[in-house]
């Protein structure tokens, strides 16, 4: 049995589905990447994917396609993706057991 690199909560699935529906054009899915930025070094990024690249790791969850950038896969293994709505902010939250620390603002992490 193959291990799924990322778990997605129901709240995150609902938000991803809404974003894809609102886009107004066909998408291959949502691409998850890791970028070098922030005070701790790495940051998660999400973007619409118009097509799947040859090396993307594809994860299908309840009709939503997530494409994980090949450079990000080793940082994302075991992660849970959630969507949180609070009074003053809302957004996707990644709970990653591989993280060794986060910056004070919570926007970047290191492994």
N, C-alpha and C positions, 0 to 999 in steps of 0.2 A: 504494500500500500504506500502511495506517495504522500509525503508530508506537504501540507499546504503552507507556503511561506508566510502568509498573513491571514489573520482572522478579522472579520468585519462585523461590527455590531449592527443590530437592526436600525438604530438611529443613523448610523453612517450610510447604510444601504438606502434608506429613505431619502437622505440628502443627496447622495450620488445620483439616484434615479431622477430626482427633481432637477438637478443641474443638467443632466443629459437631456431631459425633456424640454427644458427651457432654452437649450443651445440653439435650436432652430435649424440644425443640419445634422446629417448622419455622422456618427462617431464610431470608431473602432473600440472605444472604451475610454477609461481614465488611466493616464500614465502616472505612476509613482516613481519619483526619482529622489536622489540625495544630492544636495549641492553643498559645496564648501562655502559657508558664510556664517555670520553671527560670531559672537564672542567665544563660543565653545567649539566652533569648527564645522559642524555639519547641520544641515537643515532639511526637513522633508519638503518636497514640492509635489503638487498635483497639477496636471494640465490635461486638457482634452487631447485625445490621440486620434488623428485622422486615419492613421494606418498602423498596423503592427509591424515592427521591425523584426528582422530575422532572429535576433538574440533576446527579444523580450520574453520574460517569464509571464505566461498568461494564467490568470486565476479567474474562474467564473464563479460568481456567488449570486444565486437567485436572479439570474438574468443580467447581472452587471458584470462587465468585463474589466478587470484590472490588468494593466500591462506594467510589469515591474522592470525598470531599466536594469540591464545586466550588471552595471557598475554598483547598483544599489542592493542587489539581492543579499549579499553577505551581511549588510547592515540591518536588513528588514526581517530576516528569519525569526519567527516566533513572535512577531509584533501583532498587537491588536489595534485596529483602527476604529475610532469612535467619533461621533459628532456630538458636541456639547453646546447647548444653548443656555446662557446665563443672562442675568439682567443687563450687564454692560458689554458682553461680548459673546460671540458664537464662533465655532470653528471645529475643524478636524483635530483630534487629539490622538497621538500615537503612544501606546504603552509598550515600550520595547525593553525586554529583559536583558538585551545586550548593552544597553547604555551604562556607562560608568559615571556619567555626570551630565548636568544641564547648566546652562547659564542662568543667571538670576531672573531674567525676563521670561525664560522658558521657550524661547524661539529657536535655540540651537542646542546640540548635544555632542558628546564624544563617546567613543567606544574603546 
